[in-house]
Amino acid sequence: MRESFERRGIEVLDLLMEIEKWALAAEEIRMVRMRNPSRGGGAFFLKCSKVYYRAGNIPASRRFLLQTFWDAPDLIELGDIVDSELLDELEDLVSDYDARQDSVELIPYVGLMEGAFTLPLEERLQYLATLRKNAERCEAGNDGTADMRTRYRLFSLYAWQSELAQLIGGDFVDARNRMRTLDSELFLHYMGRKQRDGRISSGRR
C-alpha cells in the first residue's frame, strides 16, 4: 500500500494528516526518520510540529516548531501555529498580533521567556551566530532599516544569544544592547521578566 502511494508521489504522512489520524501520523514520522535520519527542512519540521501537537506530545511539537524557525522562518505564517498557549502569550505581548503577520517571528522569544523551549547546549551558540548573521545581512540589504519581520527575528535571536551566553558565563551585554536598539519596549519586557523570575528557566514545563 505504501509503495503504491509513493509511486504516485503521495506521502503517507500527508494522507494521515488530511484525515486527522494524529497518533498514526506521529508513528509515521518516527518511521520516516528511522529510514532517513537526515530528513529535515522547514516544511517537514512544521508538519512534525503540528502532528505532535495534535497527538498530545507538546514538548516534541515545540522542539520541531523551534527547529522550523531556525531552519526556514519565512515559511511560517501565524495560521501555522497550532500551539494555543504560545499564541496566548504572543497576544499578551503584541495585543493586535492577529493583524500583524510579522509578530510570528516573536514566537521563539515568547517560548524562551515562558520556558516553553528547552535551551540548547552551548555548542548551539555558533549555529545561532550564523542565523543572526543571515538576519543581519537582510537588515543591511535594506539600508539598515529592516522590515518589522526581520527586526522581530533579530530580536528573538539576540534574546536567545543573551540567554545562552549567560547560561555558560559568556558575554551577553552586546546582545542585550542590540535588543534595546531593535525594540526598546520589548527589551523592557525582557528585563522586567528576568528581574521578576530571577533568571529564565529552561525546564518549567
Secondary structure, 3 states (H helix, E strand, C coil): CHHHHHHCCCCHHHHHHHCCCHHHHHHHHHHHHHHCCCCCCHHHHHHHHHHHHHCCCHHHHHHHHHHHHHHCHHHCCHHHCCCHHHHHHHHHHCCCHHHCHHHHHHHHHHHHHCCCCCCCCCCHHHHHHHHHHHHHHHHHHCCCCCCHHHHHHHHHHHHHHHHHHHHCCCCCHHHHHHHHHHCHHHHHHHHHHHHHHCCCCCCCC
